[in-house]
Amino acid sequence: MGSASRVPEDRRGDGGRSAQGRSVGDDARLYSARHGTTKGRVESAPPLPPGHAAGKQRPPRKDTRPVLYLAYGSNLSRARMAARCPAARPLRPVTLPGWALRFERVATIVPDRDAHVRAALYRLTETCRRTLDRIEGVGEGRYRCALVSLPATEGVSAPVLTYIKVDDRRGPPTQDYLDHVVAGFQDWGFDLAPLRRAVAGAADTVR
């Protein structure tokens, strides 16, 4: 086995300044009105609109439906998200209670009522959403779309989109992947200690 992935010493970023414009609550209410509200549980995210299946293509239309996306792994990195989804707008950091960060080659979250996950909200267009579905391997069974609820103190009244790993990969992350996660933690000013613990836990599973 090669050398273990390492998380550098803690360095705080810019604290995740909020974007200007519509509030997070406005986007959440719009998303809830279109897709339904779920409190206290996780559901699969709604399917893509009709017309995206093979043989049923519709003419391109302007994206009009914002989607609130909760990032907790490599997509915390603003540079990585900008490269993947240029239209995505970083909003602000949030805390998701009742879940724990875990690494199984890549980042995922698992239910844990005594834990919490530091994350970031992005505002996505529908095009961004479809791009992330493809990158995260939803169609290949690597991740699944899910809706998770944030506490009322975060100012978001409807569930937000995230991705949860479902394939059978196990073990610690590669250093290249971990570097993206570290950059994201620093972008949003997060403490690196929870990240170190999650990486150490992944290494323990293969010993």
N, C-alpha and C positions, 0 to 999 in steps of 0.2 A: 504494500500500500504506500502511496506517495505521502508527502508531508501534509499535515492537516491544514485545512483552510484557517486563516487567521483574520481576526478583526483588529484593526489598529487601535491605538489609544484614543480616548474620547475627544472629539472636537465638535463643537456646536456650530450649526449653520446659521441661516438668517432667520430661523424661527417660523418660516412659512407664512409670509405676509399674505393676507387675503386679497383676492382679485377684486377689482371694482365691478360694478354693474348690478345685475340681479342678485338677490340674496340667495344663500343656500336653501333657506326655507321655501322661497318661491319656486325653485327648481324641484324641490322635494314634493311640494303640493301638486305641481304639474305632472310629475312622474307618477304620483299616487293616483291622480285622477284618471290617467290613461291605463295604468296597469294594476290598480288595486292596492290596498294597504294591508300589510301583514305586521302584526305586533307580537313580539316575544317568540318568534320561531323563524326558521329559514325555509324558503320555498324556492323552487326552480324559477329562474327568471323567465319572463314571457318570451315566446318564440318570435322570430323575426316576422315582420308583416308579410301577408300574402303577396306573391309576386316575386319572391326571391328564390323559389324552388326552380330546379332545372326545367327549362321549357316554358316557364311562365314569367319571363322577364318583363318588367314594366319600364317605361321611359324614366330616365334619371329625374329625381326631384330634389329640390333644395331641402337640406336637413332643417327641420323645425322643432324637433322634440329633444330637448336636453335630457341627458341621463346623468345622474350622480353616481360616480364610481369611487369605491373605497379601495385604495391601494395600500398594501402592507409589505410587499416583497421588493423585487427588483424594480417594479414600476413606481416605487417611492422616488426613485431617481428622476429628477426633472429633465435631465438631459436624455435619459432613456425614453421617457414618455414623449418628449418633443420629437425624437427621431421616429418613434413608432406611430404616434398620433399627433401630428403638428397642430391640429385644431383643438386639442384638449387644453382646457384651462385649469391650472392648479388653483385651488381655492384656499384650503387651510388644513392644519393638523386636527385630528380628532382622536378620541380614545374609544375603543370598542370593548366593553366589558363582557365577561362570560366566555371569552375565547382566549386561546394561547397560540403564540407563534411556534411553528414547528418546521424543521427542515427534513425533507425526504428527497434528497438531491436538489430539490427546489423548495421554495417557501410555500407553506400552506398554513391554515388555521384550523384548530380543533376545539370543540366545546370544552370549556373548563370554567366552572362557575366562580372559582377563586382567582382567576387570572384576568388580564386585559391585554389588548394589543394596541400599540401606537400605530396610527395609520394616517393617511392623507386623503382628502376629497378632491376629486377632479370633476369638472363638468365636461361631459363628452357629447359629441354629435352622434347621430345614428351611424354615420360612417365610421367614426372612431370605435363605436361599440362593435360593429361587425369586424373591424380590423383586430381588435383585442380578442374576440372570439376565435379568430383564425390563429393568431399568435399563441394564445394559451392552449390551443389544441382541443377546443370543445368538441369539434366534430370527430376527433381521433380518440376521445375518451381520456385525455390527460387531465383536464380540469373540467368542472361543471360551473355554469352560471348559478349564482345564488343571490337572494335578497336578504340582507341582514338589517336589523333595526338598531339604531343608535339611541342612547338615552336622550330624554327631553332636554337635558342641559346642553346638548350639542346644537340645539336649535334646528334640528332636522325632523320634520314631522312624518316622513314616509320612509320605508325601507330603501336602502341603497344597494346598487349592484356591486358584487365582488365575485372572485373566482376561488373555488376550493378544489384542491387536488384530489383525484379519484383513482389514478393509476397505481401500479404496484412498485414503482421505483422507491428505493430506500438508500440510506446512507447520507453522509455529509455533502454539502454543496461544493462545487469546484471553486477555486479561488477567483476565477474570472466572474462567475455568477455572484459570489459573495461581495466582490468589489462594487457591483452595481447596488446591492442592498446597503452596504456601508455608505456609499455616496448619497443614497436616498435618506438614510438616517441623519446624515450630516446636513443635507439640504433643509430638512424640516426641524433641525435642532433637537433631535431625540437622543436620549441617553443610550449609549452603546451596550450597557451591561446586559439588558434583556436579550440583545442579539447574540452576545457571547454565550449566554446560557443556552439559547436555542441551538446554536452551532455545536456546542459541547454535547448536548443531548443527542444530536444526530450521530456524532462520532461514537457515542456509547452503544448505539444500536448495532454496530458492526463489529464490536469487540468480542 
